[in-house]
Structures are given as C-alpha cells and as structure tokens.
C-alpha cells in the first residue's frame, strides 16, 4: 500500500546524467524532484547555478547525495544510472527501501550475474540464467515489488530542449503505469503503457546494438537505402534475440522497439551511433570509450549478446559482425561485405 499523502510527496531521480537530468526536468513540471548525484561538486554546481550538462534545471529540482533522505521523502523513485553501476547503486539504496516504494528505472543495459573472479569470457555457455534486466536487479536487491521501466525514443538533448517526445512506462502492475503516466505526461511529453516489462526492457537494450551499426554505416559514407536495410534487418534480429531471452514480439513493434530504433539509428545525438561512426572513421574502441563522458551501453551489450547467440543458436549476423569490428579488429568495410553476403532466405518470419 502506498504510504499516506504520497500524492504530496516529491519524487526522486537517481543519476544526474543527461537522461536522468532530462527526466528530472519533465517530472518537475508536475512535482518536486530530488535529483541524486554521487559527486558533491555536481550537487553544489546544480544548487548554485541551476545548470547541468549544458541545460537549465527546473527550480523544483533539489540535488542531493543522500539516498536515505530520498527513500524517506519519496514513494516513487526513478533509478537512471549505467547498467555497470546499477546493482551497486541498488545495494546502497536497498537498506532504505520498503515494499510501498515504486521504482521505475530508465537504464537500457544488462547485468551479468556470474561468480566473483570470473569474466564473461570464462563462462560457457552464457545463458539467460546469467543475465538480468534492471527490473530483475531491483527485485533481487530490494524488497520493492512494484517495478517498472521507461523506454522509447528519448534522446536527452531534445528532451532537455522541450521538444515533443514520448516514452513507454512498462510494468506488470497497472498502478505503476498509471502513476508513471500521471507524473511524466506533459504538453510536450506523451506516455504510453505496456504490461510486458521484460519485452520492453529488452527492446531498449537490443536496439543499442543496431544503433552502433547505423553509426558505422554513416561513417562509411553510405546512404538511406543501406540505412533502411539495416533498420529492417536489425528489427528482425532484435525480435529473434528478444524472443530467445523472454520478450514478446509485440513489445518490439511499438514505441520502445521500432520507434526507439529508428530514432537512435538516425541521430548523431545517440552515444551508440557515435561509437559506430567513429569506429568506421578509424578510431580505436579504447580511444572512443575513454573520450566519451557517458556510457554507450551497446558496447557492453554486444559482448553479452554475442555469447548468448552461441547458446540459443539465434540468427544475429549484425551483432556478430559488430562484435568482430569492436573486439577482433575486423575492418568495418569487411563487416559490411559479410552482411551483404549473408544468406537471408525470407523477409519476415517472426509473426
């Protein structure tokens, strides 16, 4: 049961990255917002200048580094941190959480649950049992029951400028969807609901792979025909992988699937697109990663999904080609040759 007077309480965003800050600004239209950041200098800067990552933050946003204060003050919390840090943050937050809390995350990545001291390369085979979506991490690390996620074509830069956009709030609980819609919907931000939490999470995760491939096409100087080919075959690949990992085909055909895929495959604002573009332009992966101030989730996702492909015998030539470009020094031009020769027999066989 939601605690008394929850409608008057502030809501919280954990993570002051570009997307977390943009969501905080949207939430601030309807509610007081606590924005968590680890770095005391970031907290001080936001408090004094109301600016962060080149954008102005709403006066209804209060920066804080106190997770206990957040849990005590808020019933609804939006964790939006990189997947590599997500479990650690949940472990820090969970002592203060209660069953009445609602968590709606906005992280498009996967968590690998393998024994300490082992690397992903040392686990054979890597299966769905080793992989957690962020909602599954929340469930494992806390008492929270009502869990949801945000996914959709949500480029943080455009959202921060107040441009029209939309998202999906996914949860098996209708109450979570309704609360998410109430908190997030504004004149410029539409919200849709979906009960397939795992499917929507996987759609958001897997499209990052195709976004890297799209950036590589752009870096090679290829045109719209090639992009259309990539997006359509990329969507098919996402559905094959998503079904193998427990998602429903329908989740991939809406805003969080095809909507997000088209957006991130067409935008230089996408971090994953940028990785692919720079790879095709000759930069090394190490150079790209170290020079980016925020995580491109697709790089880690490709490593994980490449291992899953082997076990589940899924046709995923785009992922395989990108893995070889990222981690086996295959030239992007050679990867494209491989993809153009790949023997697709039918257009769509997943409906």
N, C-alpha and C positions, 0 to 999 in steps of 0.2 A: 504493500500500500504506500502510495506517495505521502510524504510527510506533510503536516499541516502548513497551510499558507504557501505551498510550493509555487503557486502562480505568482506570488510576490517576490520570490527569491531570484537572485541573479543566476545566470548560467555561466559555465566555465569552458574555456578552450585551453587544452594543454598542448603547447607547442606554438611558438611565435615565428614560425617560418612564413613563407609567402602565402601559402594556402590557409594555414591556421589564422594568420592575421586578417586575411580576406573574409574568412568565415566569421571571425570575431566582429568585424565591421558590419556584416549583414545581421548578425544576432543583435547588435547594439541598436538597430532600428526599433526593435520591439522590447528590449530587456537590458538591464545592467549586466555587464560581462566582466568576468575575471579572466585575464589572459596570463597563462603561466609561461615563464621563461626561466631557464636554468641560470643564465648569465646575469649577475647583478648589474653589470654595466648596461645591458639591454633594457632591464627593468627601469633603471634610472633614466636612460635616454627617452624611453616611451613616456615616462611620467612627466618629464620636464619639457620635451619638445612636441609630444603627440605625433611624432613621425617614426616610421619604421619601414625599412626596405623601400624607401622612396615614396611611401604613401602616408597620408594623414590618417590617424586612427581616431575614431569617434570618441567624443567626450564621455560616453557611457562605458568606456573600456578602462578597467583598472589593472595595470600589470602587477604581477606578484610572483614570488618564488616559493610560496608556502602551500604545499599540497594538502596539509591538514586543514588549513583555512578554507581551501577550495572545497574539500569534501564536506566540511561543516556548514558552509554557506550555500552550497548548490546541490540540488537534486539531479540536475541534468548536466552532464559533462561530455565534452567533445574532445577525445584524445586525437591529436593530429601531429604525430611525430614519425620520423622514418622507421621503417619496419625493423631495421637493425637495432634500434634503441627501444622498440615498443615494449618488449617483455620486461626490460629493466625498469622502464618508467611505470609499468603496471605493478611491478613488485614494490616500488617505492610508494605508489598511491594506495595499493590494496589494503594496508592496515587501517586506513581511514574510511573505507567504503562499507556500505551496508546494503542489504537486499533492496531497500527502497530507491537506491540510486538508479539512474538510467544513463547508460554510456552509448554514445553514437560516434563511432570513430570515422576518420576520414583518411586512412592510410591505405595506399594501393600497393601493398607488398606482401610477401610471405615470410613466415618464421620457420626456420628449420629446427626441429626438435630431435637432436642426436646426442649421444653420450658425450660427456665432457672429455676433452682431449682428442676427440675425433673431428676430422674435417669432412665436408660434404663429399669430397673425392674418395674418402675411405669407406663410405657406406655403400654396400652392394647387396641387394638392389635398394635404391631410394624409392619409397612408395608413399602413398597418401598418408600412411600412418606416421611418417616422419615430418609431415608438412602441416602447419597451422595457418589458417587465416587469422586476421587480427581479432575477429569476434571470438574465435576459439582460444586465443591467448587470453583475452579478457575473462572468458569463462574458467580457464584453468587457474588463473592467478588471483581471482577475486570471488566474492560472494554475490556479485551482481548477476541478476537473471535477465532483466530487460535490456537487451543489447541490440544495437542497430549499426548501420554504416551509411556513409554518404558516398555516392559515386555518380559520375556524369561528366559532361564536357565542361570542366570547371578550371579554366586557365586563370590562375590567381591574378595576373596582371590586369586582365579585362574585368574581373570581378571587383578588384580594388578601385577601378575607374567608374564603377556603377553601370557598366554595360549590361544589356539583357543577357541572362543566363538561366540555367535550370539545373537541378540535381535530382537524384533519386534517393529517398530515405528507405532503406531496406531493413526489414525485421520480421520475424515470425509473429511479433506482437503488434496488433493493430494500434494499440495505445501508443507505442513508441513512434510509429509512423505519424499518427495524428499530432503528437507533441512536437515531433520534428517539423512537420508542416507548419504548425502554429508559430514556432519560434523562428523559422527560416524564411517563410514566404514574405516577400516584399513586392513593391510595384515592378522591380527590375529582376526579381529572382523567383522563378517558379519551382515548385516542389512536387514531385510525383512519388507515389508509394509502391512498394513491391514486397511481397512476403518471402521471396526466395533470397534469403540473406547470403547464403554461400554462393549462389549463382551470380549475384550482383557483385560480391567481393571479387570473385574470380574474373569476371568481365573487366573490372577496373585494373586488376593485376596483369592479365594477359595482354591487354591492348598496349601496354608499355613496350612489349617486345616488338610489335608491329610498328610502333612509333619510331623506334630506333632504325628499323629497316627503311622507313619512309625518309628519315633524315639522310640515310646513306644514298637513297635514290637521288635526292636533291643535290647531295654533294657530288654525285657523279654527273650532274647536269641533265638528268633525264626528265621527261615531260609528263603531261597529265595522263596519257594512255598508260604509262608504266605505273603511275600512282593509282589509277583505277584498278589495274590488275592486282597491285599489292593489297589494296584495301579489301577487295572482294575475296581474294585467296587468304588474306590474313584473317578475315572474319570466319571463314570456314575452319581455319586452323585453330582459332580461339574456341570455336564450338566443339571441335574434336577433343581438344585438351580439357575444356571445361566439363564436358560430359564424363570424361575419364576421372576427373577429380571431384565429382559430386554435384555439379551445377546442372540447371535445367536450360534447355536450348532457348526458351523464351526470354531468359534474362539477358541473352546476348543480342536480342533483336530490338531492344529498346534504347532508351537514352544512355544508360550506363554501358551498353555494348557498342552498337553501331554509331550512336551519337558521339560518344567519347572517342571512338576510334577515328572517325572522320576528322574531328577537331584536332586531335593530337598528331595525326598524320599530315596535317595541312598547316601547322603553325610553328613558326620559329620561336614562339614563346615557350614551347614544350621543352623541358630539360632532356627528355629521352630523344626527341627529334634532334636536338643539338648534339647529343653524343654521336648519333649516326652520321650526321652531316660532317662533323669534324673527323670521324674515322675515315670516311670516304675521301676527305681532303688531305689525308696523310698523317694526322696526329695520332700518337700512340694512346692506348686506353689509359695508361698511368698518367700521362700528361693531362688528358681530358678530365679525369676524375679529380686529380689534385687541384685543378684550376677552377672547379665548379664550387660555388659556395653552398649549394644544396644538393641533396642526393638525387640521382636519376635511378629510380627503383628498378627500371628494366634491366640494368646490368646484372644485378643480383638475381633477378627473376629468371633470366636466360640460363644462368648456371644451374639453378634448381630444376627448371623445366626440362633442360637437356637430359638430366638424369632420369626424370620421370618418364620421358618419351621412351627410353630404352625398356623400362619395366612394363609400361602399358601398351607398347607397340602401336603408338599413335603416329599417324602421318603428320609430321610437322616440319616440312623442309625449310621454311623461313627461319624457324628457331634454330635448326641445325646449322644452317648457313651462317647465321649471325654468331652463333657460338664459335664457329671456326674463324670468323673475322676477329672477334673480340679476344679469343684466348688461344688460338692456334696460328695466328699471323697469316691467315688467308687474306689475300687482297680482295677488296670489295668488288672489283671487276670480275674476279674469278667466282665469287659467290653468286653474282648475278648470272653468269654463264650457267652455273649449276642449276639455279632456279628456273631459267628459261628452258632447260633441257628436261626438267623433272616431269615424269610421265603421269600427269593428271588425266584420268580417264573420263570423269564426269564433272559437271559444274557444281551442282548441289546434291548431296546425298544424305543430308542430315535432318531433313524434315519428314 
